Amino acid sequence: MKRRYISFMTQISLICVGIVLLPFIGIMAFFAVDMSQKIDEEYRTVLEKANIQIDTGISSIFSDVERLSYLHVVNDSLSEALRHKHEVYDRSFLDDNKVVTNIVRDAVLLNPNIYSVVIINNAGNAYDNSFNSYYWKNMYSDLPIWGELAKSLPGRRFINIQYRSSNEPEALMLVKPLEDIERGKTLGTIGITISFRSIRNVLNNAVQNHGNLVVYNEAGTPVYTYSSSDIQDKEAVINDIWKELQSDNTDQSSAVKDFTINRVSYIGGVQKLEQLGWTVVNYTNRSYIRSIYYQNIRMFMIITVLVIVFDLLIAFIFIRRLNISVHGLCQAMENSGEKGILESIHPERTEFKTEIDMLIHSYNNVIRRLKDSMERSLELQMNEQRMEFRMLQAQINPHFLYNTFNLISSIAGIQGVDSICKITGCISDMFRYSIQESLIVNLKDELREVNNYVTIQTIRFKDRLYADFDIEEETLETPVPIFLLQPLVENAIIHGLEPKEGIGYISVIAYMADDEVELIVKDNGVGISPVKMKELLKAMEKEQIEPISTEGHSSIGIKNVNQRIKAYYGEAYGIRLESRQNSGTSVVIRIPKNITKRI
């Protein structure tokens, strides 16, 4: 019975929809909700600050103005003049009027928000500073009536608004009784005309973009409205907002509230001005707040959806083409398994366009290699036997060579040939060092190996080569890979000092630098040319060890040492080369002291 399976194209299509599309929809939904909440929170903070700005600004204006109603308390001359009763406007009245007007003029001289001040005492005598008589038509007859009305109102003040012909507020009239604190009576009534310009500036500056502002008096009648310049359609919801405020039982003087009027959502800052008895509502249609955000996210979602649809379409076409090759490969492998004969897949593309083409090509290569393997199995077995025989013939006991070098050294010592004795002794130690099983040695053992090599070379070059070892004792027990320094010393002698005319010096330095050991192999040889240095540095970056020709010799030793350092200590460590042509070369190695990794 043939097994049923889900096709490759179906699996990839489901993965694309499940992994790409569904998470994207979830992320975008979460992002939209989260951003909406953050925008509301940020705008609420802005409205709270605007409420504070309105309350502080207008309270400051009225506090300065209202001080005039207490002027008679601190000024005895003013209080005494207002107690006088004048039947006729004789000279005594003119004197009192001069006293009152001078005191008032001095008090309001530095306050540009006050247009004029009128005081009427209980005797009906009127004192006018005549700043601007325009606002005081019929004032003398109305002021006593307003004064009596102010006594029954909260804050014992009455406010009347003067409008321009365009129905725009121009001035406020603040009326208050003048209290005689000593006698518990009133001296009269004071009327102060205040410019609405400063109040209007405070209110308008608090309105945000796409914002509206309306000011209600205690009766709920709008006394002032304003909308920002970017509002095209003015919101006609002023009466509805007042009804919403009346239905809210909270007594907070400052708050940020949500309104829903005619299925339209608004958010507004509500500030009650206790001195004026007004309520200021600074509100905005919520859709205006989110319009830019919604426009951006809508455009982003449209572009993203179009990209996803396009990607899915391209993926479908591509997967459909791949599915044909995958199906053919699966069919060929199933047929080969049922027949028990390995068969190649045909036709095969000569140019690889997809990984499936490479897979088919690799499968055919495996089939061909398996067939070749079966045909050559006997020959391979014979070759293995011949190789084993030759290896047995070529085996030499390393200890025999070591003992032989020791024997030569002993004979040379007996015969008095010191140079041969020294060379064979060094070679014997070097041979024993190279055949040890451990690949990690102490630095002192590696330095001993370097010393043996340098000893042989100084005999070879006679008086042309001198070596110097500057080693801190604290570094001697540092574990290092075997043959860490010897290849570098060998390169220094062969490539740097051998071509040099005159005396050559080579220095091996080891010292502690914090918790690390710094090793330096330095010579005064011919140095490395910039071109060769560039080739050498490029070769050190490659992963595969390849000999780089430098002046006819191989510099594979430096690259090999560099790669072994990185393999043992990590990619942060390695070799640093410093060379100047005809001046010498320095090879610097910096390694940690306490790493005990085994290789």
C-alpha positions as CSV (number, residue, x, y, z in Angstrom):
1,M,0.0,0.0,0.0
2,K,1.4,3.3,-1.0
3,R,1.9,5.8,1.8
4,R,0.3,9.2,1.6
5,Y,2.3,12.3,2.4
6,I,1.9,16.1,2.4
7,S,3.5,17.6,-0.7
8,F,6.6,19.9,-0.3
9,M,4.7,22.8,-1.9
10,T,1.8,22.5,0.6
11,Q,4.2,22.3,3.6
12,I,6.0,25.5,2.5
13,S,2.8,27.3,1.8
14,L,1.4,26.5,5.2
15,I,4.6,27.6,6.8
16,C,4.6,30.9,5.0
17,V,1.0,31.6,6.0
18,G,1.5,30.4,9.6
19,I,4.9,31.9,10.4
20,V,4.7,35.1,8.4
21,L,1.1,36.3,8.0
22,L,-0.6,35.3,11.3
23,P,2.1,36.6,13.6
24,F,2.2,39.8,11.6
25,I,-1.6,40.3,12.1
26,G,-1.3,39.7,15.8
27,I,1.7,42.0,16.2
28,M,0.0,44.8,14.3
29,A,-3.3,44.5,16.3
30,F,-1.3,44.6,19.6
31,F,0.8,47.5,18.3
32,A,-2.4,49.5,17.2
33,V,-4.1,49.0,20.6
34,D,-1.0,49.8,22.6
35,M,-0.2,52.9,20.6
36,S,-3.8,54.2,20.9
37,Q,-3.5,53.9,24.7
38,K,-0.2,55.6,24.8
39,I,-1.4,58.5,22.6
40,D,-4.4,59.0,25.0
41,E,-2.1,59.0,28.0
42,E,0.3,61.5,26.5
43,Y,-2.6,63.8,25.4
44,R,-4.1,63.6,28.9
45,T,-0.8,64.7,30.3
46,V,-0.8,67.6,27.9
47,L,-4.3,68.7,28.9
48,E,-3.5,68.5,32.6
49,K,-0.6,70.8,32.0
50,A,-2.9,73.1,30.0
51,N,-5.3,73.2,32.9
52,I,-2.6,74.3,35.3
53,Q,-1.5,76.9,32.8
54,I,-5.0,78.4,32.5
55,D,-5.6,78.4,36.3
56,T,-2.2,79.9,37.1
57,G,-2.4,82.6,34.4
58,I,-5.9,83.8,35.0
59,S,-5.5,83.6,38.8
60,S,-2.4,85.7,38.6
61,I,-4.3,88.4,36.6
62,F,-7.2,88.5,38.9
63,S,-5.1,88.5,42.1
64,D,-3.3,91.6,40.9
65,V,-6.6,93.3,40.0
66,E,-8.5,92.3,43.1
67,R,-5.9,93.9,45.4
68,L,-7.6,97.2,44.6
69,S,-10.7,96.2,46.5
70,Y,-8.6,96.0,49.7
71,L,-6.7,99.2,49.1
72,H,-8.8,101.1,51.6
73,V,-7.8,98.6,54.3
74,V,-4.1,99.4,54.1
75,N,-4.5,103.1,53.2
76,D,-6.2,105.2,55.9
77,S,-6.4,108.3,53.7
78,L,-8.5,106.4,51.2
79,S,-10.7,104.9,53.9
80,E,-11.3,108.4,55.5
81,A,-12.1,110.1,52.2
82,L,-14.7,107.4,51.4
83,R,-16.5,107.9,54.7
84,H,-17.2,111.6,53.9
85,K,-20.7,112.5,52.7
86,H,-20.9,115.4,50.2
87,E,-24.3,116.9,49.4
88,V,-22.8,119.0,46.7
89,Y,-19.6,118.8,44.7
90,D,-17.9,121.6,46.6
91,R,-14.2,122.1,47.3
92,S,-14.1,119.4,50.0
93,F,-15.4,116.9,47.5
94,L,-12.7,117.9,45.0
95,D,-10.1,117.4,47.7
96,D,-11.4,113.9,48.5
97,N,-11.7,113.1,44.9
98,K,-8.1,114.1,44.3
99,V,-7.0,111.9,47.2
100,V,-9.0,108.9,46.0
101,T,-8.0,109.2,42.3
102,N,-4.3,109.7,43.1
103,I,-4.2,106.7,45.4
104,V,-6.0,104.5,42.8
105,R,-3.8,105.9,39.9
106,D,-0.6,105.0,41.8
107,A,-2.0,101.5,42.6
108,V,-2.8,100.7,38.9
109,L,0.0,102.6,37.3
110,L,2.0,99.4,36.6
111,N,-0.9,97.2,35.8
112,P,-1.7,97.4,32.0
113,N,-4.7,95.0,32.4
114,I,-6.8,97.7,34.1
115,Y,-8.7,100.2,31.9
116,S,-10.4,102.2,34.6
117,V,-11.6,102.2,38.3
118,V,-14.8,103.8,39.7
119,I,-15.7,104.0,43.4
120,I,-19.1,105.0,44.7
121,N,-19.4,105.4,48.5
122,N,-22.5,104.9,50.6
123,A,-23.4,108.6,50.2
124,G,-23.6,108.1,46.5
125,N,-20.5,110.2,45.7
126,A,-18.6,108.8,42.7
127,Y,-14.9,108.9,42.3
128,D,-13.6,108.1,38.8
129,N,-10.0,108.0,37.7
130,S,-11.2,108.7,34.1
131,F,-8.8,106.2,32.5
132,N,-11.3,105.3,29.9
133,S,-14.9,106.6,30.2
134,Y,-16.0,104.5,27.2
135,Y,-16.7,101.5,29.5
136,W,-18.7,103.5,32.1
137,K,-21.8,104.6,30.2
138,N,-24.7,104.2,32.6
139,M,-22.1,103.0,35.1
140,Y,-23.0,105.3,38.0
141,S,-26.6,104.1,38.0
142,D,-25.8,100.4,37.6
143,L,-22.7,100.2,40.0
144,P,-24.7,100.4,43.3
145,I,-27.1,97.7,42.0
146,W,-24.2,95.4,41.0
147,G,-22.6,96.1,44.4
148,E,-25.7,94.9,46.2
149,L,-25.8,91.9,43.9
150,A,-22.1,91.0,44.6
151,K,-22.8,90.8,48.3
152,S,-25.1,87.8,47.7
153,L,-22.8,86.0,45.2
154,P,-19.9,83.5,46.1
155,G,-16.7,85.4,46.7
156,R,-18.8,88.6,47.1
157,R,-18.0,89.7,43.6
158,F,-20.0,90.4,40.4
159,I,-18.5,90.1,36.9
160,N,-20.0,91.8,33.8
161,I,-18.6,91.3,30.3
162,Q,-18.5,94.0,27.7
163,Y,-18.5,92.8,24.1
164,R,-17.4,94.3,20.8
165,S,-19.8,94.7,17.9
166,S,-18.4,91.3,16.6
167,N,-19.6,89.7,19.8
168,E,-16.0,89.3,21.0
169,P,-15.3,89.9,24.7
170,E,-13.3,93.1,25.1
171,A,-13.4,93.9,28.8
172,L,-14.5,92.5,32.2
173,M,-16.1,94.6,34.9
174,L,-15.3,93.3,38.4
175,V,-17.7,94.8,41.0
176,K,-17.1,94.3,44.8
177,P,-18.3,96.0,48.0
178,L,-15.7,97.9,49.9
179,E,-15.8,96.3,53.4
180,D,-15.3,98.6,56.5
181,I,-13.6,96.0,58.7
182,E,-13.5,98.3,61.8
183,R,-17.2,99.0,61.8
184,G,-18.5,95.9,60.1
185,K,-20.1,97.9,57.4
186,T,-19.4,98.7,53.8
187,L,-17.8,102.0,52.6
188,G,-19.3,101.6,49.1
189,T,-18.8,99.8,45.9
190,I,-15.7,99.6,43.6
191,G,-15.9,98.8,39.9
192,I,-12.8,97.7,38.0
193,T,-12.6,97.4,34.2
194,I,-10.2,94.7,33.1
195,S,-8.8,94.2,29.6
196,F,-9.8,90.8,28.2
197,R,-6.7,90.7,26.0
198,S,-4.5,89.1,28.6
199,I,-7.1,86.6,29.6
200,R,-7.6,85.7,25.9
201,N,-3.9,85.1,25.5
202,V,-3.8,82.8,28.4
203,L,-6.8,80.8,27.1
204,N,-5.6,80.7,23.5
205,N,-2.1,79.6,24.3
206,A,-3.5,76.5,26.1
207,V,-5.3,75.2,23.0
208,Q,-3.5,72.4,21.2
209,N,-3.5,71.6,17.5
210,H,-6.9,70.5,16.3
211,G,-8.2,71.8,19.6
212,N,-11.3,73.9,20.7
213,L,-11.9,75.9,23.8
214,V,-15.1,77.2,25.4
215,V,-15.7,79.2,28.6
216,Y,-18.9,78.8,30.5
217,N,-20.2,81.1,33.2
218,E,-22.0,79.8,36.3
219,A,-25.3,79.6,34.4
220,G,-23.8,77.5,31.6
221,T,-23.8,80.2,29.0
222,P,-20.7,80.3,26.8
223,V,-18.9,83.6,27.3
224,Y,-15.9,82.9,25.1
225,T,-15.0,80.3,22.4
226,Y,-11.8,79.6,20.4
227,S,-10.6,77.0,17.9
228,S,-7.1,76.4,16.6
229,S,-6.4,77.6,13.1
230,D,-6.1,74.0,11.7
231,I,-9.7,73.2,12.5
232,Q,-11.7,73.4,9.3
233,D,-15.2,72.4,10.6
234,K,-15.9,74.1,13.9
235,E,-17.4,71.8,16.5
236,A,-21.0,72.7,17.3
237,V,-21.2,70.7,20.5
238,I,-20.9,73.5,23.0
239,N,-24.3,73.0,24.7
240,D,-23.9,69.2,24.7
241,I,-20.6,69.5,26.5
242,W,-22.2,71.6,29.2
243,K,-24.9,69.0,29.7
244,E,-22.2,66.3,30.0
245,L,-20.5,68.4,32.7
246,Q,-23.7,68.8,34.6
247,S,-24.4,65.1,34.5
248,D,-21.0,64.4,36.0
249,N,-21.3,64.6,39.8
250,T,-17.5,65.0,40.5
251,D,-16.5,68.3,42.2
252,Q,-12.9,68.3,41.0
253,S,-11.7,71.8,40.1
254,S,-9.3,70.4,37.5
255,A,-9.7,67.1,35.5
256,V,-9.4,65.5,32.1
257,K,-12.7,63.9,30.9
258,D,-14.0,61.9,28.0
259,F,-17.1,63.0,26.2
260,T,-19.2,61.0,23.7
261,I,-21.6,63.3,21.8
262,N,-23.6,62.1,18.8
263,R,-21.4,58.9,18.7
264,V,-18.3,61.1,18.4
265,S,-15.6,60.7,21.1
266,Y,-14.0,63.8,22.6
267,I,-11.3,64.3,25.2
268,G,-11.1,67.5,27.1
269,G,-9.5,69.3,30.0
270,V,-11.9,70.9,32.4
271,Q,-10.7,73.7,34.7
272,K,-12.9,75.6,37.1
273,L,-11.9,79.2,37.8
274,E,-13.0,79.9,41.3
275,Q,-12.4,83.6,41.2
276,L,-14.6,84.2,38.1
277,G,-17.0,81.3,38.6
278,W,-16.2,80.2,35.1
279,T,-15.6,76.7,33.7
280,V,-13.0,76.3,30.9
281,V,-13.2,73.2,28.7
282,N,-10.2,72.6,26.4
283,Y,-11.4,69.7,24.2
284,T,-10.4,67.9,21.0
285,N,-12.1,65.3,18.8
286,R,-10.3,62.1,19.5
287,S,-10.2,61.2,15.8
288,Y,-8.0,64.3,15.2
289,I,-5.5,63.1,17.8
290,R,-5.2,59.7,16.2
291,S,-5.6,60.8,12.6
292,I,-1.8,61.1,11.9
293,Y,-1.1,57.9,13.8
294,Y,-3.9,56.0,12.0
295,Q,-2.8,57.4,8.6
296,N,0.7,56.2,9.1
297,I,-0.2,52.8,10.5
298,R,-2.8,52.3,7.8
299,M,-0.2,53.1,5.1
300,F,2.3,50.8,6.8
301,M,-0.2,48.0,7.0
302,I,-1.2,48.4,3.3
303,I,2.4,48.4,2.1
304,T,3.2,45.4,4.4
305,V,0.2,43.4,3.2
306,L,1.0,44.1,-0.4
307,V,4.6,43.0,0.2
308,I,3.4,39.8,1.9
309,V,1.0,39.0,-0.8
310,F,3.7,39.6,-3.5
311,D,6.1,37.5,-1.5
312,L,3.6,34.7,-1.1
313,L,2.9,34.8,-4.9
314,I,6.6,34.7,-5.7
315,A,7.1,31.9,-3.2
316,F,4.2,29.9,-4.7
317,I,5.6,30.2,-8.2
318,F,9.1,29.3,-6.9
319,I,7.9,26.4,-4.7
320,R,5.9,25.0,-7.6
321,R,9.0,24.9,-9.8
322,L,11.0,23.3,-6.9
323,N,8.2,20.8,-6.3
324,I,8.6,19.3,-9.7
325,S,12.3,18.6,-9.0
326,V,11.7,17.4,-5.5
327,H,8.9,15.0,-6.7
328,G,11.2,13.6,-9.3
329,L,14.0,13.1,-6.8
330,C,11.6,11.3,-4.4
331,Q,10.2,9.1,-7.1
332,A,13.7,8.1,-8.3
333,M,14.9,7.3,-4.8
334,E,11.7,5.3,-4.1
335,N,12.1,3.3,-7.4
336,S,15.8,2.7,-6.7
337,G,14.9,1.4,-3.2
338,E,12.1,-1.0,-4.6
339,K,14.3,-2.4,-7.4
340,G,17.4,-2.6,-5.3
341,I,19.4,-1.0,-8.1
342,L,21.0,2.5,-7.7
343,E,19.9,4.6,-10.7
344,S,20.8,8.1,-11.6
345,I,18.2,10.8,-12.1
346,H,17.9,12.2,-15.7
347,P,17.8,14.7,-17.1
348,E,20.3,16.7,-15.0
349,R,20.9,20.4,-15.5
350,T,24.4,21.4,-16.3
351,E,24.0,24.8,-14.5
352,F,22.9,24.9,-10.9
353,K,20.0,27.3,-10.4
354,T,18.6,26.0,-7.1
355,E,19.7,23.8,-4.2
356,I,17.4,21.1,-5.6
357,D,19.5,21.0,-8.8
358,M,22.6,20.7,-6.6
359,L,20.9,17.9,-4.6
360,I,20.1,16.0,-7.8
361,H,23.7,16.5,-9.0
362,S,25.0,15.3,-5.6
363,Y,22.7,12.3,-5.6
364,N,23.9,11.3,-9.1
365,N,27.5,11.8,-7.9
366,V,26.8,9.5,-5.0
367,I,25.4,6.9,-7.3
368,R,28.4,7.1,-9.6
369,R,30.8,7.0,-6.7
370,L,29.1,3.9,-5.2
371,K,29.3,2.1,-8.5
372,D,33.0,3.0,-8.9
373,S,33.6,1.9,-5.3
374,M,32.1,-1.5,-6.0
375,E,34.2,-1.9,-9.1
376,R,37.4,-0.9,-7.4
377,S,36.9,-2.6,-4.1
378,L,39.3,-5.5,-4.9
379,E,41.9,-3.1,-6.1
380,L,41.6,-1.0,-2.9
381,Q,42.0,-4.0,-0.7
382,M,45.2,-5.0,-2.5
383,N,46.5,-1.4,-2.3
384,E,45.8,-1.4,1.5
385,Q,47.7,-4.7,1.9
386,R,50.7,-3.4,-0.1
387,M,50.6,-0.1,2.0
388,E,50.6,-2.0,5.3
389,F,53.6,-4.1,4.1
390,R,55.6,-1.0,3.1
391,M,54.8,0.8,6.4
392,L,56.1,-2.2,8.3
393,Q,59.3,-2.1,6.3
394,A,59.6,1.7,6.9
395,Q,59.1,1.5,10.7
396,I,62.1,2.7,12.7
397,N,62.3,2.9,16.4
398,P,62.6,6.6,17.4
399,H,64.5,5.7,20.5
400,F,67.1,4.0,18.3
401,L,67.7,7.4,16.6
402,Y,67.8,9.2,19.9
403,N,70.4,6.7,21.3
404,T,72.4,7.0,18.1
405,F,72.7,10.8,18.4
406,N,73.8,10.4,22.0
407,L,76.4,7.9,20.9
408,I,77.7,10.4,18.2
409,S,77.9,13.1,20.9
410,S,79.8,10.9,23.2
411,I,82.4,9.9,20.6
412,A,82.8,13.5,19.5
413,G,83.4,14.5,23.1
414,I,86.0,11.8,23.5
415,Q,87.7,12.9,20.2
416,G,87.7,16.5,21.3
417,V,85.4,17.8,18.5
418,D,83.4,20.1,20.7
419,S,81.3,21.6,17.9
420,I,80.0,18.2,16.7
421,C,79.5,17.2,20.3
422,K,77.4,20.3,21.0
423,I,75.4,19.9,17.7
424,T,74.5,16.3,18.2
425,G,73.6,16.9,21.8
426,C,71.2,19.7,20.7
427,I,69.8,17.5,18.0
428,S,69.3,14.7,20.4
429,D,67.4,17.0,22.8
430,M,65.3,18.4,20.0
431,F,64.5,15.0,18.7
432,R,63.4,13.8,22.1
433,Y,61.3,17.0,22.5
434,S,59.6,16.5,19.2
435,I,58.5,12.8,19.8
436,Q,56.9,13.5,23.2
437,E,53.2,12.7,23.4
438,S,52.0,15.9,25.1
439,L,51.1,18.8,22.9
440,I,51.2,21.3,25.8
441,V,54.5,22.2,27.5
442,N,55.7,24.8,29.9
443,L,57.3,27.9,28.5
444,K,60.7,26.9,30.0
445,D,60.7,23.7,28.0
446,E,59.9,25.6,24.8
447,L,62.7,28.0,25.6
448,R,65.1,25.1,26.0
449,E,64.1,23.9,22.6
450,V,64.7,27.4,21.1
451,N,68.1,27.5,22.8
452,N,69.1,24.2,21.3
453,Y,68.1,25.4,17.8
454,V,69.9,28.8,18.3
455,T,73.0,27.0,19.5
456,I,73.2,24.9,16.3
457,Q,72.7,28.1,14.2
458,T,75.4,30.1,16.1
459,I,77.9,27.3,15.4
460,R,76.8,27.4,11.7
461,F,77.1,31.2,11.4
462,K,80.1,31.4,13.7
463,D,80.6,35.1,14.6
464,R,77.7,36.4,12.4
465,L,74.9,35.5,14.8
466,Y,74.2,36.4,18.4
467,A,71.2,35.5,20.5
468,D,69.8,37.1,23.7
469,F,67.2,35.7,26.1
470,D,65.3,38.2,28.4
471,I,62.9,36.1,30.4
472,E,61.0,36.9,33.5
473,E,61.0,34.0,36.0
474,E,57.3,34.4,36.6
475,T,56.5,33.3,33.0
476,L,58.5,30.0,33.0
477,E,55.6,27.8,34.2
478,T,53.1,29.2,31.6
479,P,51.5,26.4,29.6
480,V,52.0,26.9,25.8
481,P,51.4,24.7,22.7
482,I,54.5,22.8,21.7
483,F,56.7,24.5,19.0
484,L,55.2,27.9,19.7
485,L,58.5,29.9,19.5
486,Q,60.9,27.6,17.6
487,P,59.2,28.2,14.1
488,L,59.3,32.0,14.7
489,V,63.0,31.9,15.6
490,E,63.7,29.7,12.6
491,N,61.9,32.2,10.3
492,A,63.8,35.1,11.9
493,I,67.2,33.4,11.1
494,I,66.3,32.1,7.7
495,H,64.3,35.0,6.3
496,G,65.8,37.9,8.3
497,L,69.4,37.2,9.3
498,E,70.7,34.8,6.7
499,P,70.3,37.3,3.7
500,K,71.8,40.1,5.9
501,E,75.4,41.2,5.5
502,G,77.2,41.7,8.8
503,I,76.3,40.7,12.3
504,G,72.8,39.6,13.1
505,Y,71.1,39.7,16.5
506,I,68.0,37.9,17.6
507,S,66.2,38.5,20.9
508,V,63.6,36.3,22.7
509,I,61.7,38.3,25.4
510,A,59.0,37.1,27.8
511,Y,57.4,39.2,30.5
512,M,54.2,39.6,32.5
513,A,51.6,42.2,31.3
514,D,48.8,42.2,33.9
515,D,47.4,38.6,33.9
516,E,48.9,37.8,30.5
517,V,52.3,36.9,29.1
518,E,53.8,38.8,26.2
519,L,56.4,36.9,24.1
520,I,58.5,38.8,21.5
521,V,60.9,37.4,18.9
522,K,62.9,40.3,17.5
523,D,65.7,40.4,14.9
524,N,67.7,43.1,13.1
525,G,67.5,41.4,9.7
526,V,66.4,42.6,6.3
527,G,62.8,43.0,7.4
528,I,59.7,42.3,5.2
529,S,58.7,44.5,2.2
530,P,55.3,46.1,2.3
531,V,54.1,43.8,-0.6
532,K,55.2,40.7,1.2
533,M,53.8,41.9,4.5
534,K,50.4,42.4,2.9
535,E,50.5,38.9,1.4
536,L,51.6,37.4,4.7
537,L,48.8,39.2,6.7
538,K,46.3,38.1,4.1
539,A,47.5,34.5,4.3
540,M,47.2,34.6,8.1
541,E,43.5,35.4,7.8
542,K,42.8,32.2,5.7
543,E,41.5,29.1,7.4
544,Q,43.5,26.6,5.3
545,I,47.3,26.4,5.8
546,E,49.0,27.3,2.6
547,P,52.7,28.1,2.0
548,I,53.3,31.7,1.0
549,S,56.5,32.4,-1.0
550,T,58.6,35.0,0.7
551,E,62.1,35.6,-0.7
552,G,62.1,32.0,-2.0
553,H,61.3,30.4,1.4
554,S,58.0,29.2,3.0
555,S,56.5,31.3,5.8
556,I,54.0,28.6,6.7
557,G,55.4,28.5,10.2
558,I,54.1,31.9,11.2
559,K,50.6,31.2,10.0
560,N,50.6,27.7,11.6
561,V,51.6,29.2,15.0
562,N,49.0,31.9,14.6
563,Q,46.2,29.4,14.0
564,R,47.3,27.1,16.8
565,I,47.3,30.2,19.2
566,K,43.7,31.0,18.2
567,A,42.6,27.4,18.4
568,Y,44.1,27.0,21.9
569,Y,43.4,30.5,23.5
570,G,40.6,31.9,21.4
571,E,40.1,34.3,18.5
572,A,41.1,37.3,20.7
573,Y,44.7,36.1,20.7
574,G,47.2,35.6,17.9
575,I,50.4,37.0,16.3
576,R,51.1,40.7,15.7
577,L,53.8,41.5,13.1
578,E,55.9,44.7,13.1
579,S,58.6,45.1,10.4
580,R,60.5,47.8,8.7
581,Q,62.5,46.9,5.6
582,N,66.3,46.8,6.2
583,S,65.7,47.4,10.0
584,G,64.3,44.1,11.3
585,T,61.2,42.3,12.3
586,S,59.3,41.8,15.6
587,V,56.8,39.0,16.2
588,V,54.7,39.7,19.3
589,I,52.5,37.1,21.0
590,R,50.2,37.9,23.9
591,I,48.7,34.9,25.7
592,P,46.8,34.4,29.0
593,K,48.9,32.9,31.9
594,N,46.3,30.7,33.7
595,I,44.3,28.9,30.9
596,T,44.7,25.1,31.3
597,K,42.9,23.9,28.2
598,R,44.1,20.5,27.0
599,I,44.5,19.5,23.4
